């Protein structure tokens, strides 16, 4: 087995050291393939074992992360269930019911006030309409007296 760094240096020299007249690199394919083969042979088996261990480690970490996520999810669900069943929720529901009752009372009071105002307005309108009708009747009577006392036809539009 030869030194890996020496083989890598040899490969670099082969790849970078030869240029043609146009400035382009050219390589001897057979020589590069031979160097790569020697490099593979020179890499200790512990390197491949380390790669395998790293892959196993990554798989274990991914599995552990997945399990941790499931544990957290289950814990959060359990916590949410406990909170939903706790006295805090019961107290919140009680307060919400009180607020809703207050809102209902306020709406009822507001509705009653609006109805009272509308009733007053409608009464005032009816009173004004009544006054207007009396005034119209008086004007018609006055008109009849001045025109000689006969009753003109109603709604004829020629008066």
C-alpha positions as CSV (number, residue, x, y, z in Angstrom):
1,X,0.0,0.0,0.0
2,X,1.4,3.4,-0.9
3,X,0.9,6.8,0.5
4,X,-2.5,8.3,-0.5
5,X,-1.2,11.9,-0.5
6,X,1.6,11.0,-2.9
7,X,-0.8,9.4,-5.3
8,X,-3.1,12.4,-5.1
9,X,-0.1,14.7,-5.9
10,X,0.8,12.5,-8.8
11,X,-2.8,12.7,-10.1
12,X,-2.7,16.5,-9.8
13,X,0.5,16.7,-11.7
14,X,-1.0,14.5,-14.5
15,X,-4.2,16.6,-14.7
16,X,-2.7,20.1,-14.3
17,X,0.8,19.8,-15.7
18,X,0.3,19.2,-19.4
19,X,-1.0,21.9,-21.8
20,X,-1.0,22.1,-25.5
21,X,-0.2,25.1,-27.7
22,X,-3.7,26.5,-27.3
23,X,-3.4,26.5,-23.5
24,X,-5.8,23.6,-23.0
25,X,-5.0,20.8,-20.7
26,X,-4.7,17.3,-22.1
27,X,-4.3,14.1,-20.1
28,X,-3.3,10.5,-20.8
29,X,-6.6,8.7,-20.0
30,X,-4.9,5.4,-19.4
31,X,-2.4,7.0,-17.0
32,X,-5.1,8.8,-15.0
33,X,-7.2,5.6,-14.8
34,X,-4.2,3.7,-13.5
35,X,-3.5,6.4,-10.9
36,X,-7.1,6.4,-9.8
37,X,-7.0,2.6,-9.4
38,X,-3.8,2.8,-7.3
39,X,-5.6,5.5,-5.2
40,X,-8.5,3.3,-4.6
41,X,-6.2,0.5,-3.5
42,X,-4.2,2.8,-1.3
43,X,-7.2,4.0,0.7
44,X,-7.3,2.1,3.9
45,X,-10.4,-0.1,4.6
46,X,-10.9,1.9,7.8
47,X,-11.9,4.9,5.6
48,X,-14.7,2.8,4.0
49,X,-15.7,1.6,7.5
50,X,-15.8,5.2,8.7
51,X,-18.0,6.1,5.8
52,X,-20.3,3.3,6.6
53,X,-20.4,4.3,10.3
54,X,-21.1,7.9,9.3
55,X,-24.1,6.7,7.2
56,X,-25.3,4.6,10.1
57,X,-24.9,7.6,12.4
58,X,-26.9,9.8,10.1
59,X,-29.7,7.2,9.9
60,X,-29.7,6.9,13.7
61,X,-29.8,10.7,14.1
62,X,-32.7,11.0,11.6
63,X,-34.5,8.2,13.4
64,X,-33.9,9.8,16.8
65,X,-35.1,13.2,15.4
66,X,-38.3,11.5,14.1
67,X,-38.9,9.8,17.4
68,X,-38.3,13.1,19.2
69,X,-40.8,14.9,17.0
70,X,-43.4,12.2,17.7
71,X,-42.8,12.4,21.4
72,X,-43.2,16.2,21.3
73,X,-46.3,15.9,19.2
74,X,-47.8,13.4,21.7
75,X,-46.8,15.6,24.6
76,X,-48.3,18.7,23.1
77,X,-51.6,16.8,22.4
78,X,-51.6,15.5,26.0
79,X,-50.9,19.0,27.3
80,X,-53.7,20.5,25.2
81,X,-56.1,17.9,26.4
82,X,-55.2,18.5,30.0
83,X,-55.6,22.3,29.5
84,X,-59.0,21.7,27.9
85,X,-60.1,19.7,30.9
86,X,-58.7,22.0,33.5
87,X,-60.3,24.5,35.8
88,X,-58.8,27.3,33.8
89,X,-61.1,26.4,30.9
90,X,-64.0,26.0,33.2
91,X,-63.4,29.5,34.7
92,X,-63.0,30.9,31.2
93,X,-66.3,29.4,30.1
94,X,-68.0,30.9,33.2
95,X,-66.6,34.3,32.4
96,X,-67.6,34.0,28.8
97,X,-71.1,33.2,29.9
98,X,-71.2,36.3,32.1
99,X,-69.9,38.5,29.3
100,X,-72.5,37.0,26.9
101,X,-75.3,37.7,29.5
102,X,-74.1,41.3,29.9
103,X,-74.1,41.7,26.1
104,X,-77.6,40.3,25.9
105,X,-78.8,42.7,28.6
106,X,-77.2,45.6,26.8
107,X,-78.8,44.6,23.5
108,X,-82.2,44.3,25.2
109,X,-81.8,47.8,26.8
110,X,-80.6,49.3,23.5
111,X,-83.5,47.7,21.6
112,X,-86.0,49.0,24.1
113,X,-84.5,52.5,23.9
114,X,-84.7,52.4,20.1
115,X,-88.3,51.2,20.1
116,X,-89.2,54.0,22.5
117,X,-87.6,56.7,20.3
118,X,-89.3,55.2,17.2
119,X,-92.6,55.2,19.0
120,X,-92.2,58.9,19.9
121,X,-91.2,59.8,16.3
122,X,-94.1,57.9,14.8
123,X,-96.5,59.6,17.3
124,X,-95.1,63.0,16.3
125,X,-95.4,62.2,12.6
126,X,-99.0,61.0,13.1
127,X,-99.8,64.2,15.1
128,X,-98.3,66.4,12.3
129,X,-100.3,64.4,9.7
130,X,-103.4,64.9,11.7
131,X,-102.7,68.7,11.9
132,X,-102.0,68.8,8.2
133,X,-105.3,67.0,7.5
134,X,-107.3,69.5,9.6
135,X,-105.5,72.3,7.8
136,X,-106.3,70.8,4.4
137,X,-110.0,70.4,5.4
138,X,-110.2,74.0,6.6
139,X,-108.6,75.2,3.3
140,X,-111.0,73.1,1.3
141,X,-113.9,74.5,3.3
142,X,-112.6,78.0,2.7
143,X,-112.2,77.3,-1.0
144,X,-115.8,76.0,-1.2
145,X,-117.2,79.1,0.5
146,X,-115.4,81.4,-1.8
147,X,-116.3,79.5,-4.9
148,X,-120.0,79.5,-4.2
149,X,-120.6,76.6,-2.0
150,X,-120.8,73.7,-4.4
151,X,-118.8,70.6,-3.8
152,X,-116.1,70.2,-6.5
153,X,-115.4,66.6,-7.6
154,X,-112.6,65.0,-5.6
155,X,-109.3,64.1,-7.3
156,X,-110.3,65.4,-10.7
157,X,-107.2,67.5,-11.1
158,X,-109.0,70.4,-12.9
159,X,-109.5,72.5,-9.8
